[in-house]
């Protein structure tokens, strides 16, 4: 059976006890639900009445419906990108693969597909400063938001501070639940600053909340073996590293961006000019 046939089979037939006009309305409503056309479903009655007043042709009416759906989807994509809280615009298509051969277009193409996010798989971007980790993190997050997924970007230290403030205000559970609902959490600058015992505990709760259910993407300048230096409490450090390592080994995507800063190289070339 083709995809079209399968979709059509999911649309229930109008109830036979309805009048002709009600049956048509029901068929339109159910078809819009099955085809994921919420804007057409919500506006079809008003737009149909307007089309009758304007004496529009069937094709004009259909074009107006589809244009309204496309416009609303475009606005939703823009809204999801805004809500992700990216610090600056970065797109995957602007990544300079020639400057960083450690990252291939094929790999980035895989990560631009939302399947891994929907499956709750993790992503780790590891490399020295200036190797494109943040560009990739923001670009991937932007691609996921434009695909209709809820994304949230934050620097790790900012997240810990936000969690600490919520704990002081007795709103920690609510904040953790809110972070648990986003489809992809992008954590930048992981391991840049040491965390005390309280901060490490708070961060641990975020990993626990999202484990195997929601995707998380981490950008770190330290290899896994050095992550323990981020946490000052040895016992809690072991628990966090064990949890993070488990997440990483579970269908993870690991991208090593290398040690050569192409950002520094670009700066040097500009100075020579």
C-alpha positions as CSV (number, residue, x, y, z in Angstrom):
1,X,0.0,0.0,0.0
2,X,1.4,3.4,-0.9
3,X,1.9,6.3,1.6
4,X,-1.1,8.1,0.0
5,X,-3.3,5.1,0.3
6,X,-2.2,4.6,4.0
7,X,-3.0,8.2,4.8
8,X,-6.3,8.1,3.1
9,X,-7.2,4.9,5.0
10,X,-6.7,6.8,8.2
11,X,-9.4,9.4,7.4
12,X,-12.7,8.1,8.7
13,X,-15.8,8.3,6.5
14,X,-18.4,10.9,7.4
15,X,-21.2,9.7,9.7
16,X,-24.2,8.7,7.7
17,X,-26.7,10.2,10.2
18,X,-25.4,13.7,9.5
19,X,-26.8,16.1,7.0
20,X,-24.9,16.8,3.7
21,X,-23.3,20.0,5.0
22,X,-22.4,18.6,8.4
23,X,-21.0,15.5,6.7
24,X,-18.7,17.6,4.6
25,X,-17.5,19.6,7.6
26,X,-16.8,16.5,9.5
27,X,-14.8,15.0,6.6
28,X,-12.8,18.2,6.3
29,X,-12.1,18.3,10.0
30,X,-11.0,14.7,10.2
31,X,-8.8,15.0,7.0
32,X,-7.1,18.0,8.4
33,X,-6.4,16.2,11.6
34,X,-5.0,13.2,9.7
35,X,-2.9,15.3,7.4
36,X,-1.7,17.7,10.2
37,X,-3.1,20.8,8.7
38,X,-4.2,22.8,11.9
39,X,-4.4,26.2,10.2
40,X,-6.7,25.0,7.4
41,X,-8.8,23.1,10.0
42,X,-9.2,26.3,12.1
43,X,-9.8,28.7,9.3
44,X,-11.6,26.8,6.6
45,X,-15.1,27.9,7.6
46,X,-14.3,31.6,7.6
47,X,-12.2,31.4,4.4
48,X,-14.9,29.4,2.7
49,X,-17.5,32.1,3.5
50,X,-15.1,34.8,2.3
51,X,-14.5,32.8,-1.0
52,X,-18.2,32.6,-1.6
53,X,-18.6,36.4,-1.0
54,X,-15.7,37.0,-3.4
55,X,-17.0,34.4,-5.9
56,X,-13.5,32.9,-5.9
57,X,-12.8,29.8,-8.1
58,X,-12.2,26.5,-6.5
59,X,-8.5,26.8,-7.4
60,X,-8.2,30.3,-5.9
61,X,-9.9,29.0,-2.7
62,X,-7.5,26.0,-2.5
63,X,-4.5,28.3,-3.1
64,X,-5.6,30.6,-0.3
65,X,-6.0,27.7,2.1
66,X,-2.6,26.3,1.3
67,X,-1.0,29.8,1.5
68,X,-2.4,30.3,5.0
69,X,-1.1,26.9,6.2
70,X,2.4,27.6,4.8
71,X,2.5,31.1,6.3
72,X,1.5,29.8,9.7
73,X,4.1,27.0,9.5
74,X,6.8,29.5,8.6
75,X,5.8,31.7,11.5
76,X,5.8,28.7,13.9
77,X,9.4,27.8,12.7
78,X,10.5,31.4,13.4
79,X,8.9,31.3,16.8
80,X,10.6,28.1,17.7
81,X,14.0,29.5,16.7
82,X,13.3,32.6,18.8
83,X,12.2,30.6,21.8
84,X,15.4,28.5,21.6
85,X,17.4,31.5,23.0
86,X,20.4,31.2,20.7
87,X,23.0,33.9,21.4
88,X,23.6,34.5,17.7
89,X,22.5,33.2,14.4
90,X,24.5,30.2,13.0
91,X,23.4,27.9,10.3
92,X,24.9,24.5,9.3
93,X,25.1,25.5,5.6
94,X,27.5,28.3,6.6
95,X,30.0,25.9,8.4
96,X,33.4,26.0,6.7
97,X,34.2,22.3,6.1
98,X,37.4,23.3,4.2
99,X,38.8,24.9,7.4
100,X,37.9,22.0,9.6
101,X,38.3,18.7,7.8
102,X,37.5,16.8,11.0
103,X,33.8,17.6,10.4
104,X,32.3,16.2,7.2
105,X,29.2,17.3,5.3
106,X,27.9,13.7,5.5
107,X,28.1,13.8,9.3
108,X,26.4,17.2,9.5
109,X,23.8,16.0,7.1
110,X,23.0,13.1,9.5
111,X,22.7,15.5,12.4
112,X,20.4,17.9,10.5
113,X,17.8,15.1,10.3
114,X,15.5,15.3,13.4
115,X,15.3,11.5,13.7
116,X,18.0,11.3,16.4
117,X,16.4,14.0,18.4
118,X,13.0,12.3,18.3
119,X,14.7,9.1,19.4
120,X,16.1,10.9,22.5
121,X,19.7,10.2,21.5
122,X,22.6,12.3,22.8
123,X,25.2,14.4,20.9
124,X,28.6,15.4,22.1
125,X,30.8,17.9,20.3
126,X,34.3,17.8,21.7
127,X,37.3,19.9,20.7
128,X,39.5,22.9,21.5
129,X,38.3,26.5,21.3
130,X,37.8,27.9,17.9
131,X,37.1,24.5,16.2
132,X,33.5,25.2,15.4
133,X,31.7,23.5,18.3
134,X,29.3,26.4,19.1
135,X,28.7,27.0,15.4
136,X,27.6,23.3,15.0
137,X,25.6,23.3,18.3
138,X,23.6,26.4,17.3
139,X,23.3,25.3,13.7
140,X,22.0,21.9,14.6
141,X,19.6,23.4,17.2
142,X,18.4,25.9,14.6
143,X,17.8,23.1,12.1
144,X,15.8,21.1,14.7
145,X,13.7,24.2,15.6
146,X,12.9,24.8,12.0
147,X,11.8,21.2,11.7
148,X,9.2,21.9,14.3
149,X,10.9,20.7,17.5
150,X,11.2,22.6,20.8
151,X,14.8,23.5,21.4
152,X,16.5,25.3,24.2
153,X,20.1,26.6,24.2
154,X,22.1,27.6,27.2
155,X,25.6,27.9,28.5
156,X,26.2,25.3,31.2
157,X,27.1,27.8,33.9
158,X,24.0,29.9,33.1
159,X,21.8,26.8,33.5
160,X,23.4,26.0,36.8
161,X,22.8,29.5,38.0
162,X,19.2,29.4,36.8
163,X,18.7,26.2,38.7
164,X,20.2,27.6,41.8
165,X,18.0,30.6,41.8
166,X,14.9,28.4,41.2
167,X,16.0,26.3,44.2
168,X,16.2,29.3,46.4
169,X,12.7,30.4,45.3
170,X,11.3,26.9,45.8
171,X,10.6,26.6,42.1
172,X,13.2,24.0,41.2
173,X,10.8,21.1,40.4
174,X,8.9,23.3,38.0
175,X,12.0,24.5,36.2
176,X,13.5,21.0,35.8
177,X,10.1,19.8,34.4
178,X,10.2,22.7,31.9
179,X,13.7,21.8,30.7
180,X,12.5,18.2,30.6
181,X,9.8,19.0,28.1
182,X,12.0,20.5,25.3
183,X,12.9,18.1,22.5
184,X,16.5,19.1,22.4
185,X,18.6,20.8,25.1
186,X,21.8,22.3,23.8
187,X,24.4,22.7,26.6
188,X,27.4,24.9,25.5
189,X,30.7,25.5,27.3
190,X,30.4,22.2,29.3
191,X,33.5,21.9,31.5
192,X,34.7,25.4,31.0
193,X,34.2,26.3,34.7
194,X,34.5,24.2,37.9
195,X,31.2,23.4,39.6
196,X,30.8,23.2,43.4
197,X,28.8,20.3,45.0
198,X,25.5,22.2,44.9
199,X,25.8,23.1,41.2
200,X,26.9,19.6,40.2
201,X,23.8,18.2,42.0
202,X,21.5,20.5,40.2
203,X,23.1,19.7,36.8
204,X,22.8,16.0,37.6
205,X,19.0,16.4,38.0
206,X,18.8,17.8,34.5
207,X,20.5,14.7,33.0
208,X,18.4,12.4,35.1
209,X,15.2,14.1,34.0
210,X,16.1,13.8,30.3
211,X,17.8,10.4,30.3
212,X,16.7,8.1,27.4
213,X,13.6,10.3,26.9
214,X,14.7,13.6,25.5
215,X,17.8,14.5,23.4
216,X,20.7,16.5,24.8
217,X,23.6,18.1,22.9
218,X,26.8,19.0,24.7
219,X,29.7,21.1,23.4
220,X,32.8,20.7,25.5
221,X,36.5,21.7,25.2
222,X,37.6,18.7,27.3
223,X,37.7,15.0,26.5
224,X,35.6,12.6,28.5
225,X,38.6,11.7,30.7
226,X,38.9,15.3,31.9
227,X,35.3,15.9,32.7
228,X,35.9,14.9,36.3
229,X,37.9,18.1,36.7
230,X,34.6,20.1,36.3
231,X,33.2,18.8,39.5
232,X,34.8,19.4,42.9
233,X,33.0,16.7,44.9
234,X,34.7,13.3,44.1
235,X,31.7,11.1,45.0
236,X,29.2,13.3,43.2
237,X,31.6,13.6,40.3
238,X,31.7,9.8,39.9
239,X,27.9,9.6,39.9
240,X,27.7,12.3,37.2
241,X,30.4,10.9,35.0
242,X,28.8,7.5,35.2
243,X,25.4,8.9,34.2
244,X,26.9,11.0,31.4
245,X,29.0,8.1,30.2
246,X,25.9,5.9,30.1
247,X,24.0,8.4,28.1
248,X,26.9,8.9,25.7
249,X,27.3,5.2,25.1
250,X,23.6,4.7,24.4
251,X,23.3,5.4,20.6
252,X,25.3,8.5,20.9
253,X,26.6,10.8,18.2
254,X,30.2,11.9,19.0
255,X,31.9,14.6,16.9
256,X,35.5,15.5,17.6
257,X,36.2,18.9,16.1
258,X,40.0,18.7,16.6
259,X,42.6,20.9,18.2
260,X,43.5,23.4,15.5
261,X,41.6,26.7,15.9
262,X,40.5,27.8,12.5
263,X,39.0,30.9,14.1
264,X,42.6,31.9,15.2
265,X,43.9,31.1,11.7
266,X,41.3,33.3,10.2
267,X,42.3,36.2,12.5
268,X,45.9,35.7,11.6
269,X,45.1,35.8,7.8
270,X,43.1,39.0,8.2
271,X,46.0,40.7,10.1
272,X,48.5,39.7,7.4
273,X,46.2,41.4,4.8
